[in-house]
Amino acid sequence: MQTTLSPETDASPTTLPEKTTIQLTINGSVHHLELAPWTSLLDALREYLHLTGTKKGCDHGQCGACTVLVDGKRINSCLTLAIMKEGAEITTIEGLAGENGLHPLQTAFIEHDAYQCGYCTPGQICSAVGLMNEGRAKTTDDIRELMSGNICRCGAYPHIVDAIQEVMKIDPQA
């Protein structure tokens, strides 16, 4: 069965703007970017702002290498359009360290050798900060489950969990 649309119901082609100017607040600094509306937040960070700590892994939201914080919540930046985050506070791995040095999770990752090759580390750390902000992790198993969206190909999971536990002060036997 074929459907024929009359001229009154035919959808006219929509012309998408080639570039749009947006304002993003990243790591406390305001940036004005001229981007195509379909530019992912990940690509805006890496290609336009040269914040390369956030990694492009699978580009399908399955590995967590691109995890950043938006208003304190963890997201996969490869699945988010940059234009959708106008007005939000975006924090990347580069923005976690403060005036007094590294974020406690960054220090714990170093102390627990939780970084192996280091590729997934920025996403792991941002995800762990988001996990702590959520306040739902009460046990070691909770940490494992809530961090399951971040893949480490080196298998540093026990060290990652140890680092998070140290910062959260969770008893591993709980």
C-alpha positions in Angstrom: 0.0 0.0 0.0 1.4 3.4 -1.0 0.6 6.6 0.7 0.5 9.8 -1.2 0.8 13.1 0.5 -1.1 16.1 -0.8 0.7 19.5 -1.2 -1.0 20.7 2.0 0.5 17.9 4.1 3.9 17.5 2.3 6.7 18.3 4.7 8.9 21.0 3.2 12.7 20.4 3.6 14.1 22.1 6.7 17.4 23.9 6.3 19.6 23.3 9.2 22.0 26.1 10.2 25.6 25.3 9.4 26.9 26.9 12.6 25.4 28.3 15.8 27.1 30.3 18.4 26.7 28.9 21.9 28.0 29.7 25.3 29.4 26.9 27.5 30.7 27.2 31.0 33.5 24.6 31.4 35.7 24.3 34.4 34.5 27.7 35.6 35.3 29.6 32.4 32.8 30.8 29.9 33.5 29.9 26.3 31.7 31.1 23.1 31.8 28.6 20.4 30.6 28.5 16.8 29.5 24.9 16.3 27.3 22.9 14.0 24.1 22.0 16.0 25.0 18.3 15.8 28.4 18.7 17.4 28.7 16.4 20.4 29.9 17.8 23.7 32.9 15.5 23.5 33.9 16.9 20.1 33.4 20.5 21.4 35.7 19.8 24.3 38.4 18.0 22.4 38.4 19.6 18.9 37.3 23.2 19.7 38.6 23.8 23.2 41.6 21.4 23.2 40.5 19.8 26.5 41.9 16.4 25.5 41.7 14.8 29.0 38.2 13.6 28.1 38.7 10.6 25.8 36.9 9.4 22.8 36.6 5.6 23.2 33.7 3.9 21.6 31.7 7.1 20.6 28.5 5.1 21.4 28.1 5.7 25.1 29.2 2.2 26.1 32.7 2.6 27.5 32.6 5.7 29.7 35.9 7.1 28.6 34.1 10.4 27.7 32.5 10.9 31.1 32.3 14.5 32.3 30.2 16.2 35.0 27.3 18.4 34.1 25.9 20.2 37.1 27.7 17.6 39.2 26.1 14.7 37.5 28.1 12.3 35.3 27.2 12.0 31.6 28.7 10.4 28.5 29.7 13.5 26.5 29.7 11.5 23.3 26.0 11.1 23.5 25.2 14.7 24.3 25.0 17.6 21.9 27.0 20.6 23.0 24.1 22.9 22.2 22.0 21.1 24.8 24.4 22.0 27.7 24.2 25.8 27.3 23.7 27.3 30.7 25.0 24.2 32.5 28.2 23.9 34.6 30.5 21.4 32.8 33.5 19.9 34.6 36.1 17.9 32.9 39.1 16.1 34.4 41.1 19.3 33.8 38.8 21.2 36.1 38.8 18.8 39.1 42.1 19.9 40.6 41.8 23.0 42.7 44.1 25.8 44.0 45.4 23.5 46.7 46.4 20.6 44.3 44.8 17.5 42.9 41.2 16.4 43.7 41.3 13.7 46.4 40.2 11.1 43.9 43.1 12.0 41.6 45.5 11.5 44.5 43.8 8.2 45.5 44.1 6.9 41.9 47.8 7.6 42.0 48.3 6.1 45.4 46.4 2.9 44.5 47.9 2.5 41.0 44.4 2.7 39.6 45.4 4.2 36.3 47.4 1.5 34.4 47.6 2.8 30.8 45.6 5.9 31.8 43.3 6.1 28.9 40.1 5.5 30.9 41.3 7.3 34.0 39.7 10.7 33.3 36.3 9.1 32.7 36.7 6.8 35.7 37.6 9.8 38.0 34.8 12.0 36.7 32.4 9.1 37.1 33.6 8.5 40.6 33.1 12.1 41.5 29.6 11.9 40.1 29.0 8.7 42.0 30.0 10.4 45.3 27.7 13.4 44.4 24.8 11.0 43.9 25.3 9.6 47.4 23.9 6.1 46.6 27.1 4.1 47.0 27.0 2.6 50.5 29.0 -0.6 49.9 31.8 -2.0 47.8 29.2 -3.8 45.6 27.4 -0.5 45.2 30.6 1.1 43.9 31.2 -1.7 41.5 27.6 -1.6 40.1 27.5 2.2 39.9 30.9 2.3 38.1 30.0 -0.5 35.7 29.5 2.0 32.8 33.2 2.8 32.8 35.3 0.1 31.2 39.0 -0.4 32.0 40.7 -2.6 29.4 43.7 -3.0 31.7 41.6 -4.5 34.4 42.5 -2.1 37.1 39.0 -2.4 38.7 40.2 -3.6 42.2 42.5 -0.6 42.4 39.8 1.8 41.1 37.4 0.5 43.8 40.1 0.8 46.5 40.7 4.5 45.5 37.0 5.3 45.6 36.6 3.5 48.9 39.5 5.5 50.4 38.0 8.8 49.4 34.5 7.7 50.5 35.8 5.9 53.6 33.7 2.9 52.9 34.7 -0.3 54.7 35.5 -3.0 52.1 33.9 -5.6 54.3 30.6 -3.7 54.5 
